[in-house]
Each structure stands twice: as C-alpha cells, then as structure tokens.
Amino acid sequence: MHLPIPNLRAIVAMDPDGTVGSGGRLPWHLPEDLRLFRSLTVGHTVIVGRRTFDSLGGPLPGRSCWLLSRKELPSPFQNSVRPFANLDDLLAAIGEAPTDRQFWVIGGAEIYRQLAPHCTEIIQTALRRRYPGDVRWQIPKNFVRCEILLEAEEFVTYRWRRNGIAEVAANQL
C-alpha cells in the first residue's frame, strides 16, 4: 500500500476502452478538454515520462516540468526541465517541496501506473466514443468517482478521489 501525497494529482483523457494514446500522440483533439487541462495545470508542476515529453515537443508553457526517464535530457531542455532517473528520487523531491506546490501527473501510461498509487485525485476526461490506440491505462480500483467537472457532447470530465482520503458525496455517480 502506497501512502498518498497530498499535493500529487493525475489528469488523463481516455476512451471507454482505456485508450490514452496512439503512436505517441493523442488520437483525438478536443479544444474544450485542452482548455480545462490548461486551467488546472498552468502555474503548477507537471510530471511526464519520456514519450509524452517528446510528443509535446518540450515543456508546456507556464508550467514547471519534471521528467521521469532513464535517458539523458536533450540539451535544449536542460535548463527548463528537471530530470529524474528513478521513481524514488522523484517521490523524494515531491516530498521535499513546499506543501502548497501542486504536482500533476500528465502521462504516459507507465507514469500513470507508477504514480497513481501516490495520488490523492485523478481528473479523468471520459470520452464517449472509442478511438484506435496502442496505449491503455485504467484508473486504480481504490479511487472513487465523486464529481462531474465538465460535461460536453464528446466527453464528461470526472474528479476521482482516492478512497478514504476525502468524504465522497452521498450520491455517487
């Protein structure tokens, strides 16, 4: 059992089959979801894996970027990205950060698998239709869906809380 880290959250978009990526990219483009992603993560630290970082083309504007990867960081990004070669060092750095600093896990699937056990919340954009993809992930069973943040024609965005962390609304979704 992993202890939750109060200032660590994940944000993910997935289709009904758990698809989160295809060929190193998102298989969809949903501007409304991207605006929500930006509003939640701007001004905070995002944690990414190598493939997600490469697909983004570098650090996202307005956010600190921490990269979990055993590979060397490309020189153009050495001053703008904080690299971590292993999970233990990353978790230690999060633990040493001020408690008001927010961290968002933004992918990919392997990074979600490694860090979700330490998250207190997951923001999930649940797409209504299926997309072709080669990368899948599922929200761990110890999270409870407790709130709708945004509803659109193509998706619904939910807040999931780690079971036992916060009181869950009586009318669970």
N, C-alpha and C positions, 0 to 999 in steps of 0.2 A: 504494500500500500504506500503510495506516494503522498507526501504532505502537500497540500495546495499552497501556492504562493499568491498572497492576496492581490498583488498588482500585476498578475500574469493572466492574460485572456487570449483566446484564439478567435479568428474571424475566417470564415470559409464559405464558399459558394459550392453547391453540389446538386447534381440531378438526382432523381429518385433512386438510381442505382448506386449512388455514392461517387459518381464520376466527378473528379476535381480538376482534371487536366487531360490534354490530348496533344501528343507530340511536343511537349514542353510549353504549351500555351493553354489559355482558357478556350474551350470550344464554343463560347458564347460571348456576346457583347451586350451588356445591359447597363446603359448610362445611369439609370436611377440607382442601381445597386452600387455602381462605382462612386456615385456621389455620397452614398451612405458610408461606404468603405473609407473614403477620404475624410468625411466629417468625424468619424470615430478615431482614425489613426493619426491625423495631422497633429503635429506638436508632441508626438509620443515616439517611442522606440518600437520599430518593427523587427521581428526576428524571422529570418528566412534561411532556407537551405540553398545550396549552390545552384541547382537547376532553376528554382524560382527566381533567384537573383539574376541569373543570366537571361531569363525570359523577360525580366523587367528592363534590362539594358543598363542596370546600375541602381543606385539608391533612389528611393522615391523622394521627391521634393517635400520639404517641410517636416521630415521625419528623420530621426537617427536610425541607422541601420546596423544591426548586429547579424553577422553571417556565421552560421554553423556549418563548417566544411573542413575536411582534412586537406583540401587543395589550397595551394598558395593563392592569395588575393592578387588579381591583376593590378599592376602598378598605377593606372589612372585612378583607382579607387582606394588606395592605401591610406589616404588622409580622411576619407569620408565614410569609411565602413570599419566597424570593429569586428575583427575575425575571431572565431573560437574554433579550436581544432577538436574539442570534445564537449559532450553534454555536461559533465561535471564542472568544468571551468565556466561554462555559460550560466549554469544554475548558481554557482558561487557568486558570479558578478551580479546577477539579478538580486541575490540575497544581500549584497553589499550596497546596492543602490538605495537612494532615499525612498522611503515608503510611499511618497506621493508620485513617484515616477511610474508611468504606465507602460507596460510591455504588451505588444500584440504579436502573436504568432500568426504569420500570414502564408505559410506553406513552404514547401510542398507536403505531400502525403507523409513522407518519412519524418519530417519535422513535426507534423501534427501528431504522429504516433508517439514520438519521443517526448513531446512537451505537453500534450493534452492531460496526461495524468497529474501534472503540476498546476493546471489552470483552474481558476475558480469559475470562469464563464466561457461560453462559446457563443459567438454570434454566427448563426447559420442562415445563409440565403438558400432556401429550398426551392429549386427550380421546379416548375410544374411539368416540363416535358423532358424526355430523355435526349441525351447528346452522345455522339460517338466519343469514346475516350479510352485512354490506356492507363490512367492513374485513378485509383479509387481510395476512398477513406470513409470510415463510419464514425459517428460520434460515440464515444465510450458509453457503456450502459450505466455508469454511475452519474450521468448528467440527466437532469430533468428539464423538459421544455416548459417554460413558465410565462412567456410573454411574447406577443407579436409586436415587433418594432416597426414593420413596414409591410404593407400588402399592395401588390401590383398585379397586373394581368399575367405576367410571366413568372412571378415568384412570390414567396412570402418569406420575410426575414424574422427569425425567432431568436430570442435570448434563451439560452440553456444555462442552468446553474448546476454546479456540482452538488449532488445530493448531500444534504447535511450541512452545507455552507450557509445557505440563506433560506429563510422561510419561503415556501413555494405557495403561490396563490391557490386558494381552495378550488377554484375552477380551472384545473389544469387543462391544457389544450390537448 
